[in-house]
Amino acid sequence: MPTKPATTLRYTSPKPLWRFGWVGWAILPIAIVLGVVYFSGYDLRTLLFNKIYEFFGIDTLYFILLRFILPSGLS
């Protein structure tokens, strides 16, 4: 007698409010904060660079700038 294939998803009830699943509700606060930062004109990149400098030092900041930030701007 053939066996039924095992299902990998246990959560099969319909999605709650606004068709958001649990992943959508987890991502929603992050999306709201990034939207507020984007539309308010707040400079999040400078804040991030300052925190990297405070915690890890100038060598790490130079490494990140030269390895990841500048090459993407030059292409």
mmCIF file of the N, C-alpha and C atoms, coordinates in Angstrom:
data_MODEL
# 
_entry.id   MODEL 
# 
loop_
_atom_site.group_PDB 
_atom_site.id 
_atom_site.type_symbol 
_atom_site.label_atom_id 
_atom_site.label_alt_id 
_atom_site.label_comp_id 
_atom_site.label_asym_id 
_atom_site.label_entity_id 
_atom_site.label_seq_id 
_atom_site.pdbx_PDB_ins_code 
_atom_site.Cartn_x 
_atom_site.Cartn_y 
_atom_site.Cartn_z 
_atom_site.occupancy 
_atom_site.B_iso_or_equiv 
_atom_site.pdbx_formal_charge 
_atom_site.auth_seq_id 
_atom_site.auth_comp_id 
_atom_site.auth_asym_id 
_atom_site.auth_atom_id 
_atom_site.pdbx_PDB_model_num 
ATOM 1   N N  . MET A 1 1  ? 0.844  -1.173 0.000   1.00 0.00 ? 1  MET A N  1 
ATOM 2   C CA . MET A 1 1  ? 0.000  0.000  0.000   1.00 0.00 ? 1  MET A CA 1 
ATOM 3   C C  . MET A 1 1  ? 0.894  1.243  0.000   1.00 0.00 ? 1  MET A C  1 
ATOM 4   N N  . PRO A 1 2  ? 0.678  2.211  -0.912  1.00 0.00 ? 2  PRO A N  1 
ATOM 5   C CA . PRO A 1 2  ? 1.528  3.404  -0.964  1.00 0.00 ? 2  PRO A CA 1 
ATOM 6   C C  . PRO A 1 2  ? 1.293  4.304  0.243   1.00 0.00 ? 2  PRO A C  1 
ATOM 7   N N  . THR A 1 3  ? 2.376  4.899  0.682   1.00 0.00 ? 3  THR A N  1 
ATOM 8   C CA . THR A 1 3  ? 2.279  5.810  1.826   1.00 0.00 ? 3  THR A CA 1 
ATOM 9   C C  . THR A 1 3  ? 2.135  7.236  1.329   1.00 0.00 ? 3  THR A C  1 
ATOM 10  N N  . LYS A 1 4  ? 1.540  8.070  2.142   1.00 0.00 ? 4  LYS A N  1 
ATOM 11  C CA . LYS A 1 4  ? 1.376  9.479  1.792   1.00 0.00 ? 4  LYS A CA 1 
ATOM 12  C C  . LYS A 1 4  ? 2.695  10.215 2.016   1.00 0.00 ? 4  LYS A C  1 
ATOM 13  N N  . PRO A 1 5  ? 3.048  11.140 1.138   1.00 0.00 ? 5  PRO A N  1 
ATOM 14  C CA . PRO A 1 5  ? 4.283  11.907 1.372   1.00 0.00 ? 5  PRO A CA 1 
ATOM 15  C C  . PRO A 1 5  ? 4.117  12.819 2.584   1.00 0.00 ? 5  PRO A C  1 
ATOM 16  N N  . ALA A 1 6  ? 5.189  12.958 3.298   1.00 0.00 ? 6  ALA A N  1 
ATOM 17  C CA . ALA A 1 6  ? 5.169  13.813 4.489   1.00 0.00 ? 6  ALA A CA 1 
ATOM 18  C C  . ALA A 1 6  ? 5.145  15.275 4.059   1.00 0.00 ? 6  ALA A C  1 
ATOM 19  N N  . THR A 1 7  ? 4.339  16.041 4.732   1.00 0.00 ? 7  THR A N  1 
ATOM 20  C CA . THR A 1 7  ? 4.306  17.475 4.446   1.00 0.00 ? 7  THR A CA 1 
ATOM 21  C C  . THR A 1 7  ? 5.313  18.183 5.329   1.00 0.00 ? 7  THR A C  1 
ATOM 22  N N  . THR A 1 8  ? 5.941  19.197 4.782   1.00 0.00 ? 8  THR A N  1 
ATOM 23  C CA . THR A 1 8  ? 6.949  19.917 5.552   1.00 0.00 ? 8  THR A CA 1 
ATOM 24  C C  . THR A 1 8  ? 6.359  21.099 6.301   1.00 0.00 ? 8  THR A C  1 
ATOM 25  N N  . LEU A 1 9  ? 5.201  21.604 5.855   1.00 0.00 ? 9  LEU A N  1 
ATOM 26  C CA . LEU A 1 9  ? 4.589  22.742 6.520   1.00 0.00 ? 9  LEU A CA 1 
ATOM 27  C C  . LEU A 1 9  ? 3.477  22.262 7.436   1.00 0.00 ? 9  LEU A C  1 
ATOM 28  N N  . ARG A 1 10 ? 3.555  22.639 8.690   1.00 0.00 ? 10 ARG A N  1 
ATOM 29  C CA . ARG A 1 10 ? 2.515  22.250 9.625   1.00 0.00 ? 10 ARG A CA 1 
ATOM 30  C C  . ARG A 1 10 ? 1.442  23.318 9.751   1.00 0.00 ? 10 ARG A C  1 
ATOM 31  N N  . TYR A 1 11 ? 1.779  24.563 9.478   1.00 0.00 ? 11 TYR A N  1 
ATOM 32  C CA . TYR A 1 11 ? 0.836  25.656 9.625   1.00 0.00 ? 11 TYR A CA 1 
ATOM 33  C C  . TYR A 1 11 ? 0.032  25.761 8.333   1.00 0.00 ? 11 TYR A C  1 
ATOM 34  N N  . THR A 1 12 ? -1.181 25.245 8.338   1.00 0.00 ? 12 THR A N  1 
ATOM 35  C CA . THR A 1 12 ? -1.985 25.223 7.121   1.00 0.00 ? 12 THR A CA 1 
ATOM 36  C C  . THR A 1 12 ? -3.255 26.056 7.226   1.00 0.00 ? 12 THR A C  1 
ATOM 37  N N  . SER A 1 13 ? -3.472 26.726 8.336   1.00 0.00 ? 13 SER A N  1 
ATOM 38  C CA . SER A 1 13 ? -4.674 27.546 8.450   1.00 0.00 ? 13 SER A CA 1 
ATOM 39  C C  . SER A 1 13 ? -4.523 28.797 7.583   1.00 0.00 ? 13 SER A C  1 
ATOM 40  N N  . PRO A 1 14 ? -5.629 29.446 7.249   1.00 0.00 ? 14 PRO A N  1 
ATOM 41  C CA . PRO A 1 14 ? -5.528 30.635 6.396   1.00 0.00 ? 14 PRO A CA 1 
ATOM 42  C C  . PRO A 1 14 ? -4.727 31.745 7.060   1.00 0.00 ? 14 PRO A C  1 
ATOM 43  N N  . LYS A 1 15 ? -4.126 32.575 6.229   1.00 0.00 ? 15 LYS A N  1 
ATOM 44  C CA . LYS A 1 15 ? -3.298 33.658 6.762   1.00 0.00 ? 15 LYS A CA 1 
ATOM 45  C C  . LYS A 1 15 ? -4.175 34.675 7.474   1.00 0.00 ? 15 LYS A C  1 
ATOM 46  N N  . PRO A 1 16 ? -3.678 35.226 8.567   1.00 0.00 ? 16 PRO A N  1 
ATOM 47  C CA . PRO A 1 16 ? -4.479 36.177 9.329   1.00 0.00 ? 16 PRO A CA 1 
ATOM 48  C C  . PRO A 1 16 ? -4.589 37.530 8.633   1.00 0.00 ? 16 PRO A C  1 
ATOM 49  N N  . LEU A 1 17 ? -4.880 38.524 9.382   1.00 0.00 ? 17 LEU A N  1 
ATOM 50  C CA . LEU A 1 17 ? -5.142 39.886 8.944   1.00 0.00 ? 17 LEU A CA 1 
ATOM 51  C C  . LEU A 1 17 ? -4.220 40.337 7.815   1.00 0.00 ? 17 LEU A C  1 
ATOM 52  N N  . TRP A 1 18 ? -4.787 40.885 6.761   1.00 0.00 ? 18 TRP A N  1 
ATOM 53  C CA . TRP A 1 18 ? -4.081 41.424 5.594   1.00 0.00 ? 18 TRP A CA 1 
ATOM 54  C C  . TRP A 1 18 ? -3.217 40.393 4.887   1.00 0.00 ? 18 TRP A C  1 
ATOM 55  N N  . ARG A 1 19 ? -3.527 39.142 5.034   1.00 0.00 ? 19 ARG A N  1 
ATOM 56  C CA . ARG A 1 19 ? -2.819 38.030 4.395   1.00 0.00 ? 19 ARG A CA 1 
ATOM 57  C C  . ARG A 1 19 ? -1.334 38.006 4.744   1.00 0.00 ? 19 ARG A C  1 
ATOM 58  N N  . PHE A 1 20 ? -0.987 38.496 5.919   1.00 0.00 ? 20 PHE A N  1 
ATOM 59  C CA . PHE A 1 20 ? 0.388  38.422 6.409   1.00 0.00 ? 20 PHE A CA 1 
ATOM 60  C C  . PHE A 1 20 ? 0.553  37.099 7.136   1.00 0.00 ? 20 PHE A C  1 
ATOM 61  N N  . GLY A 1 21 ? 1.636  36.414 6.880   1.00 0.00 ? 21 GLY A N  1 
ATOM 62  C CA . GLY A 1 21 ? 2.004  35.264 7.685   1.00 0.00 ? 21 GLY A CA 1 
ATOM 63  C C  . GLY A 1 21 ? 2.907  35.733 8.818   1.00 0.00 ? 21 GLY A C  1 
ATOM 64  N N  . TRP A 1 22 ? 3.472  34.804 9.538   1.00 0.00 ? 22 TRP A N  1 
ATOM 65  C CA . TRP A 1 22 ? 4.340  35.188 10.661  1.00 0.00 ? 22 TRP A CA 1 
ATOM 66  C C  . TRP A 1 22 ? 5.612  35.847 10.151  1.00 0.00 ? 22 TRP A C  1 
ATOM 67  N N  . VAL A 1 23 ? 6.067  35.483 8.975   1.00 0.00 ? 23 VAL A N  1 
ATOM 68  C CA . VAL A 1 23 ? 7.264  36.120 8.418   1.00 0.00 ? 23 VAL A CA 1 
ATOM 69  C C  . VAL A 1 23 ? 6.962  37.576 8.063   1.00 0.00 ? 23 VAL A C  1 
ATOM 70  N N  . GLY A 1 24 ? 5.789  37.825 7.519   1.00 0.00 ? 24 GLY A N  1 
ATOM 71  C CA . GLY A 1 24 ? 5.405  39.193 7.192   1.00 0.00 ? 24 GLY A CA 1 
ATOM 72  C C  . GLY A 1 24 ? 5.329  40.081 8.413   1.00 0.00 ? 24 GLY A C  1 
ATOM 73  N N  . TRP A 1 25 ? 4.779  39.545 9.500   1.00 0.00 ? 25 TRP A N  1 
ATOM 74  C CA . TRP A 1 25 ? 4.698  40.338 10.731  1.00 0.00 ? 25 TRP A CA 1 
ATOM 75  C C  . TRP A 1 25 ? 6.079  40.565 11.332  1.00 0.00 ? 25 TRP A C  1 
ATOM 76  N N  . ALA A 1 26 ? 7.009  39.638 11.119  1.00 0.00 ? 26 ALA A N  1 
ATOM 77  C CA . ALA A 1 26 ? 8.366  39.825 11.636  1.00 0.00 ? 26 ALA A CA 1 
ATOM 78  C C  . ALA A 1 26 ? 9.123  40.882 10.827  1.00 0.00 ? 26 ALA A C  1 
ATOM 79  N N  . ILE A 1 27 ? 8.847  40.966 9.541   1.00 0.00 ? 27 ILE A N  1 
ATOM 80  C CA . ILE A 1 27 ? 9.549  41.917 8.681   1.00 0.00 ? 27 ILE A CA 1 
ATOM 81  C C  . ILE A 1 27 ? 8.904  43.305 8.712   1.00 0.00 ? 27 ILE A C  1 
ATOM 82  N N  . LEU A 1 28 ? 7.635  43.391 9.063   1.00 0.00 ? 28 LEU A N  1 
ATOM 83  C CA . LEU A 1 28 ? 6.905  44.656 9.027   1.00 0.00 ? 28 LEU A CA 1 
ATOM 84  C C  . LEU A 1 28 ? 7.550  45.771 9.850   1.00 0.00 ? 28 LEU A C  1 
ATOM 85  N N  . PRO A 1 29 ? 7.983  45.549 11.114  1.00 0.00 ? 29 PRO A N  1 
ATOM 86  C CA . PRO A 1 29 ? 8.620  46.650 11.857  1.00 0.00 ? 29 PRO A CA 1 
ATOM 87  C C  . PRO A 1 29 ? 9.901  47.155 11.199  1.00 0.00 ? 29 PRO A C  1 
ATOM 88  N N  . ILE A 1 30 ? 10.671 46.249 10.629  1.00 0.00 ? 30 ILE A N  1 
ATOM 89  C CA . ILE A 1 30 ? 11.902 46.648 9.944   1.00 0.00 ? 30 ILE A CA 1 
ATOM 90  C C  . ILE A 1 30 ? 11.566 47.496 8.721   1.00 0.00 ? 30 ILE A C  1 
ATOM 91  N N  . ALA A 1 31 ? 10.551 47.091 7.975   1.00 0.00 ? 31 ALA A N  1 
ATOM 92  C CA . ALA A 1 31 ? 10.145 47.847 6.791   1.00 0.00 ? 31 ALA A CA 1 
ATOM 93  C C  . ALA A 1 31 ? 9.621  49.228 7.171   1.00 0.00 ? 31 ALA A C  1 
ATOM 94  N N  . ILE A 1 32 ? 8.895  49.323 8.274   1.00 0.00 ? 32 ILE A N  1 
ATOM 95  C CA . ILE A 1 32 ? 8.374  50.620 8.716   1.00 0.00 ? 32 ILE A CA 1 
ATOM 96  C C  . ILE A 1 32 ? 9.515  51.553 9.098   1.00 0.00 ? 32 ILE A C  1 
ATOM 97  N N  . VAL A 1 33 ? 10.476 51.043 9.861   1.00 0.00 ? 33 VAL A N  1 
ATOM 98  C CA . VAL A 1 33 ? 11.615 51.875 10.275  1.00 0.00 ? 33 VAL A CA 1 
ATOM 99  C C  . VAL A 1 33 ? 12.412 52.335 9.059   1.00 0.00 ? 33 VAL A C  1 
ATOM 100 N N  . LEU A 1 34 ? 12.683 51.437 8.127   1.00 0.00 ? 34 LEU A N  1 
ATOM 101 C CA . LEU A 1 34 ? 13.431 51.828 6.930   1.00 0.00 ? 34 LEU A CA 1 
ATOM 102 C C  . LEU A 1 34 ? 12.641 52.814 6.072   1.00 0.00 ? 34 LEU A C  1 
ATOM 103 N N  . GLY A 1 35 ? 11.325 52.671 6.031   1.00 0.00 ? 35 GLY A N  1 
ATOM 104 C CA . GLY A 1 35 ? 10.501 53.634 5.302   1.00 0.00 ? 35 GLY A CA 1 
ATOM 105 C C  . GLY A 1 35 ? 10.542 55.014 5.927   1.00 0.00 ? 35 GLY A C  1 
ATOM 106 N N  . VAL A 1 36 ? 10.473 55.070 7.261   1.00 0.00 ? 36 VAL A N  1 
ATOM 107 C CA . VAL A 1 36 ? 10.552 56.361 7.956   1.00 0.00 ? 36 VAL A CA 1 
ATOM 108 C C  . VAL A 1 36 ? 11.912 57.004 7.729   1.00 0.00 ? 36 VAL A C  1 
ATOM 109 N N  . VAL A 1 37 ? 12.970 56.209 7.804   1.00 0.00 ? 37 VAL A N  1 
ATOM 110 C CA . VAL A 1 37 ? 14.318 56.737 7.572   1.00 0.00 ? 37 VAL A CA 1 
ATOM 111 C C  . VAL A 1 37 ? 14.443 57.253 6.141   1.00 0.00 ? 37 VAL A C  1 
ATOM 112 N N  . TYR A 1 38 ? 13.893 56.523 5.193   1.00 0.00 ? 38 TYR A N  1 
ATOM 113 C CA . TYR A 1 38 ? 13.994 56.922 3.786   1.00 0.00 ? 38 TYR A CA 1 
ATOM 114 C C  . TYR A 1 38 ? 13.249 58.225 3.517   1.00 0.00 ? 38 TYR A C  1 
ATOM 115 N N  . PHE A 1 39 ? 12.017 58.328 3.986   1.00 0.00 ? 39 PHE A N  1 
ATOM 116 C CA . PHE A 1 39 ? 11.206 59.501 3.668   1.00 0.00 ? 39 PHE A CA 1 
ATOM 117 C C  . PHE A 1 39 ? 11.545 60.716 4.528   1.00 0.00 ? 39 PHE A C  1 
ATOM 118 N N  . SER A 1 40 ? 12.162 60.510 5.685   1.00 0.00 ? 40 SER A N  1 
ATOM 119 C CA . SER A 1 40 ? 12.521 61.658 6.523   1.00 0.00 ? 40 SER A CA 1 
ATOM 120 C C  . SER A 1 40 ? 13.854 62.278 6.112   1.00 0.00 ? 40 SER A C  1 
ATOM 121 N N  . GLY A 1 41 ? 14.648 61.559 5.334   1.00 0.00 ? 41 GLY A N  1 
ATOM 122 C CA . GLY A 1 41 ? 15.931 62.085 4.900   1.00 0.00 ? 41 GLY A CA 1 
ATOM 123 C C  . GLY A 1 41 ? 17.039 61.900 5.931   1.00 0.00 ? 41 GLY A C  1 
ATOM 124 N N  . TYR A 1 42 ? 16.799 61.086 6.950   1.00 0.00 ? 42 TYR A N  1 
ATOM 125 C CA . TYR A 1 42 ? 17.806 60.837 7.974   1.00 0.00 ? 42 TYR A CA 1 
ATOM 126 C C  . TYR A 1 42 ? 18.976 60.080 7.360   1.00 0.00 ? 42 TYR A C  1 
ATOM 127 N N  . ASP A 1 43 ? 20.188 60.467 7.720   1.00 0.00 ? 43 ASP A N  1 
ATOM 128 C CA . ASP A 1 43 ? 21.382 59.867 7.136   1.00 0.00 ? 43 ASP A CA 1 
ATOM 129 C C  . ASP A 1 43 ? 21.796 58.641 7.949   1.00 0.00 ? 43 ASP A C  1 
ATOM 130 N N  . LEU A 1 44 ? 21.244 57.510 7.593   1.00 0.00 ? 44 LEU A N  1 
ATOM 131 C CA . LEU A 1 44 ? 21.513 56.266 8.307   1.00 0.00 ? 44 LEU A CA 1 
ATOM 132 C C  . LEU A 1 44 ? 22.923 55.751 8.034   1.00 0.00 ? 44 LEU A C  1 
ATOM 133 N N  . ARG A 1 45 ? 23.453 56.026 6.851   1.00 0.00 ? 45 ARG A N  1 
ATOM 134 C CA . ARG A 1 45 ? 24.787 55.538 6.511   1.00 0.00 ? 45 ARG A CA 1 
ATOM 135 C C  . ARG A 1 45 ? 25.860 56.183 7.386   1.00 0.00 ? 45 ARG A C  1 
ATOM 136 N N  . THR A 1 46 ? 25.749 57.488 7.634   1.00 0.00 ? 46 THR A N  1 
ATOM 137 C CA . THR A 1 46 ? 26.720 58.161 8.494   1.00 0.00 ? 46 THR A CA 1 
ATOM 138 C C  . THR A 1 46 ? 26.651 57.632 9.915   1.00 0.00 ? 46 THR A C  1 
ATOM 139 N N  . LEU A 1 47 ? 25.451 57.385 10.416  1.00 0.00 ? 47 LEU A N  1 
ATOM 140 C CA . LEU A 1 47 ? 25.304 56.801 11.750  1.00 0.00 ? 47 LEU A CA 1 
ATOM 141 C C  . LEU A 1 47 ? 25.959 55.424 11.812  1.00 0.00 ? 47 LEU A C  1 
ATOM 142 N N  . LEU A 1 48 ? 25.754 54.618 10.777  1.00 0.00 ? 48 LEU A N  1 
ATOM 143 C CA . LEU A 1 48 ? 26.360 53.291 10.730  1.00 0.00 ? 48 LEU A CA 1 
ATOM 144 C C  . LEU A 1 48 ? 27.884 53.382 10.695  1.00 0.00 ? 48 LEU A C  1 
ATOM 145 N N  . PHE A 1 49 ? 28.433 54.302 9.905   1.00 0.00 ? 49 PHE A N  1 
ATOM 146 C CA . PHE A 1 49 ? 29.886 54.476 9.853   1.00 0.00 ? 49 PHE A CA 1 
ATOM 147 C C  . PHE A 1 49 ? 30.436 54.935 11.199  1.00 0.00 ? 49 PHE A C  1 
ATOM 148 N N  . ASN A 1 50 ? 29.726 55.823 11.880  1.00 0.00 ? 50 ASN A N  1 
ATOM 149 C CA . ASN A 1 50 ? 30.169 56.275 13.201  1.00 0.00 ? 50 ASN A CA 1 
ATOM 150 C C  . ASN A 1 50 ? 30.192 55.131 14.207  1.00 0.00 ? 50 ASN A C  1 
ATOM 151 N N  . LYS A 1 51 ? 29.175 54.277 14.174  1.00 0.00 ? 51 LYS A N  1 
ATOM 152 C CA . LYS A 1 51 ? 29.127 53.138 15.105  1.00 0.00 ? 51 LYS A CA 1 
ATOM 153 C C  . LYS A 1 51 ? 30.234 52.131 14.800  1.00 0.00 ? 51 LYS A C  1 
ATOM 154 N N  . ILE A 1 52 ? 30.507 51.884 13.523  1.00 0.00 ? 52 ILE A N  1 
ATOM 155 C CA . ILE A 1 52 ? 31.606 50.988 13.157  1.00 0.00 ? 52 ILE A CA 1 
ATOM 156 C C  . ILE A 1 52 ? 32.926 51.555 13.653  1.00 0.00 ? 52 ILE A C  1 
ATOM 157 N N  . TYR A 1 53 ? 33.118 52.862 13.502  1.00 0.00 ? 53 TYR A N  1 
ATOM 158 C CA . TYR A 1 53 ? 34.340 53.510 13.975  1.00 0.00 ? 53 TYR A CA 1 
ATOM 159 C C  . TYR A 1 53 ? 34.465 53.413 15.493  1.00 0.00 ? 53 TYR A C  1 
ATOM 160 N N  . GLU A 1 54 ? 33.367 53.633 16.223  1.00 0.00 ? 54 GLU A N  1 
ATOM 161 C CA . GLU A 1 54 ? 33.411 53.581 17.688  1.00 0.00 ? 54 GLU A CA 1 
ATOM 162 C C  . GLU A 1 54 ? 33.717 52.179 18.200  1.00 0.00 ? 54 GLU A C  1 
ATOM 163 N N  . PHE A 1 55 ? 33.089 51.164 17.615  1.00 0.00 ? 55 PHE A N  1 
ATOM 164 C CA . PHE A 1 55 ? 33.229 49.806 18.141  1.00 0.00 ? 55 PHE A CA 1 
ATOM 165 C C  . PHE A 1 55 ? 34.469 49.082 17.633  1.00 0.00 ? 55 PHE A C  1 
ATOM 166 N N  . PHE A 1 56 ? 34.835 49.289 16.356  1.00 0.00 ? 56 PHE A N  1 
ATOM 167 C CA . PHE A 1 56 ? 35.892 48.479 15.759  1.00 0.00 ? 56 PHE A CA 1 
ATOM 168 C C  . PHE A 1 56 ? 37.140 49.254 15.366  1.00 0.00 ? 56 PHE A C  1 
ATOM 169 N N  . GLY A 1 57 ? 37.060 50.573 15.275  1.00 0.00 ? 57 GLY A N  1 
ATOM 170 C CA . GLY A 1 57 ? 38.237 51.367 14.964  1.00 0.00 ? 57 GLY A CA 1 
ATOM 171 C C  . GLY A 1 57 ? 38.312 51.794 13.512  1.00 0.00 ? 57 GLY A C  1 
ATOM 172 N N  . ILE A 1 58 ? 39.311 52.629 13.254  1.00 0.00 ? 58 ILE A N  1 
ATOM 173 C CA . ILE A 1 58 ? 39.455 53.239 11.936  1.00 0.00 ? 58 ILE A CA 1 
ATOM 174 C C  . ILE A 1 58 ? 39.896 52.237 10.876  1.00 0.00 ? 58 ILE A C  1 
ATOM 175 N N  . ASP A 1 59 ? 40.682 51.227 11.262  1.00 0.00 ? 59 ASP A N  1 
ATOM 176 C CA . ASP A 1 59 ? 41.132 50.242 10.279  1.00 0.00 ? 59 ASP A CA 1 
ATOM 177 C C  . ASP A 1 59 ? 39.959 49.456 9.696   1.00 0.00 ? 59 ASP A C  1 
ATOM 178 N N  . THR A 1 60 ? 39.019 49.073 10.539  1.00 0.00 ? 60 THR A N  1 
ATOM 179 C CA . THR A 1 60 ? 37.842 48.354 10.058  1.00 0.00 ? 60 THR A CA 1 
ATOM 180 C C  . THR A 1 60 ? 36.981 49.247 9.179   1.00 0.00 ? 60 THR A C  1 
ATOM 181 N N  . LEU A 1 61 ? 36.855 50.503 9.559   1.00 0.00 ? 61 LEU A N  1 
ATOM 182 C CA . LEU A 1 61 ? 36.074 51.431 8.740   1.00 0.00 ? 61 LEU A CA 1 
ATOM 183 C C  . LEU A 1 61 ? 36.713 51.608 7.369   1.00 0.00 ? 61 LEU A C  1 
ATOM 184 N N  . TYR A 1 62 ? 38.023 51.770 7.312   1.00 0.00 ? 62 TYR A N  1 
ATOM 185 C CA . TYR A 1 62 ? 38.710 51.871 6.025   1.00 0.00 ? 62 TYR A CA 1 
ATOM 186 C C  . TYR A 1 62 ? 38.526 50.599 5.203   1.00 0.00 ? 62 TYR A C  1 
ATOM 187 N N  . PHE A 1 63 ? 38.621 49.443 5.857   1.00 0.00 ? 63 PHE A N  1 
ATOM 188 C CA . PHE A 1 63 ? 38.446 48.173 5.152   1.00 0.00 ? 63 PHE A CA 1 
ATOM 189 C C  . PHE A 1 63 ? 37.060 48.095 4.517   1.00 0.00 ? 63 PHE A C  1 
ATOM 190 N N  . ILE A 1 64 ? 36.029 48.439 5.276   1.00 0.00 ? 64 ILE A N  1 
ATOM 191 C CA . ILE A 1 64 ? 34.659 48.373 4.758   1.00 0.00 ? 64 ILE A CA 1 
ATOM 192 C C  . ILE A 1 64 ? 34.465 49.377 3.628   1.00 0.00 ? 64 ILE A C  1 
ATOM 193 N N  . LEU A 1 65 ? 34.981 50.586 3.810   1.00 0.00 ? 65 LEU A N  1 
ATOM 194 C CA . LEU A 1 65 ? 34.825 51.601 2.769   1.00 0.00 ? 65 LEU A CA 1 
ATOM 195 C C  . LEU A 1 65 ? 35.549 51.212 1.482   1.00 0.00 ? 65 LEU A C  1 
ATOM 196 N N  . LEU A 1 66 ? 36.786 50.761 1.606   1.00 0.00 ? 66 LEU A N  1 
ATOM 197 C CA . LEU A 1 66 ? 37.572 50.453 0.419   1.00 0.00 ? 66 LEU A CA 1 
ATOM 198 C C  . LEU A 1 66 ? 37.157 49.147 -0.239  1.00 0.00 ? 66 LEU A C  1 
ATOM 199 N N  . ARG A 1 67 ? 36.650 48.198 0.542   1.00 0.00 ? 67 ARG A N  1 
ATOM 200 C CA . ARG A 1 67 ? 36.308 46.896 -0.009  1.00 0.00 ? 67 ARG A CA 1 
ATOM 201 C C  . ARG A 1 67 ? 34.891 46.844 -0.564  1.00 0.00 ? 67 ARG A C  1 
ATOM 202 N N  . PHE A 1 68 ? 33.940 47.484 0.121   1.00 0.00 ? 68 PHE A N  1 
ATOM 203 C CA . PHE A 1 68 ? 32.536 47.309 -0.246  1.00 0.00 ? 68 PHE A CA 1 
ATOM 204 C C  . PHE A 1 68 ? 31.855 48.573 -0.768  1.00 0.00 ? 68 PHE A C  1 
ATOM 205 N N  . ILE A 1 69 ? 32.148 49.725 -0.191  1.00 0.00 ? 69 ILE A N  1 
ATOM 206 C CA . ILE A 1 69 ? 31.397 50.931 -0.535  1.00 0.00 ? 69 ILE A CA 1 
ATOM 207 C C  . ILE A 1 69 ? 31.947 51.592 -1.803  1.00 0.00 ? 69 ILE A C  1 
ATOM 208 N N  . LEU A 1 70 ? 33.240 51.865 -1.845  1.00 0.00 ? 70 LEU A N  1 
ATOM 209 C CA . LEU A 1 70 ? 33.811 52.574 -2.991  1.00 0.00 ? 70 LEU A CA 1 
ATOM 210 C C  . LEU A 1 70 ? 33.743 51.794 -4.304  1.00 0.00 ? 70 LEU A C  1 
ATOM 211 N N  . PRO A 1 71 ? 34.049 50.497 -4.337  1.00 0.00 ? 71 PRO A N  1 
ATOM 212 C CA . PRO A 1 71 ? 33.954 49.796 -5.629  1.00 0.00 ? 71 PRO A CA 1 
ATOM 213 C C  . PRO A 1 71 ? 32.546 49.789 -6.208  1.00 0.00 ? 71 PRO A C  1 
ATOM 214 N N  . SER A 1 72 ? 31.527 49.738 -5.373  1.00 0.00 ? 72 SER A N  1 
ATOM 215 C CA . SER A 1 72 ? 30.162 49.740 -5.910  1.00 0.00 ? 72 SER A CA 1 
ATOM 216 C C  . SER A 1 72 ? 29.795 51.109 -6.465  1.00 0.00 ? 72 SER A C  1 
ATOM 217 N N  . GLY A 1 73 ? 30.400 52.169 -5.947  1.00 0.00 ? 73 GLY A N  1 
ATOM 218 C CA . GLY A 1 73 ? 30.126 53.503 -6.466  1.00 0.00 ? 73 GLY A CA 1 
ATOM 219 C C  . GLY A 1 73 ? 30.900 53.825 -7.729  1.00 0.00 ? 73 GLY A C  1 
ATOM 220 N N  . LEU A 1 74 ? 31.993 53.127 -7.959  1.00 0.00 ? 74 LEU A N  1 
ATOM 221 C CA . LEU A 1 74 ? 32.819 53.403 -9.130  1.00 0.00 ? 74 LEU A CA 1 
ATOM 222 C C  . LEU A 1 74 ? 32.345 52.678 -10.379 1.00 0.00 ? 74 LEU A C  1 
ATOM 223 N N  . SER A 1 75 ? 31.532 51.652 -10.209 1.00 0.00 ? 75 SER A N  1 
ATOM 224 C CA . SER A 1 75 ? 31.104 50.877 -11.388 1.00 0.00 ? 75 SER A CA 1 
ATOM 225 C C  . SER A 1 75 ? 29.920 51.492 -12.084 1.00 0.00 ? 75 SER A C  1 
# 
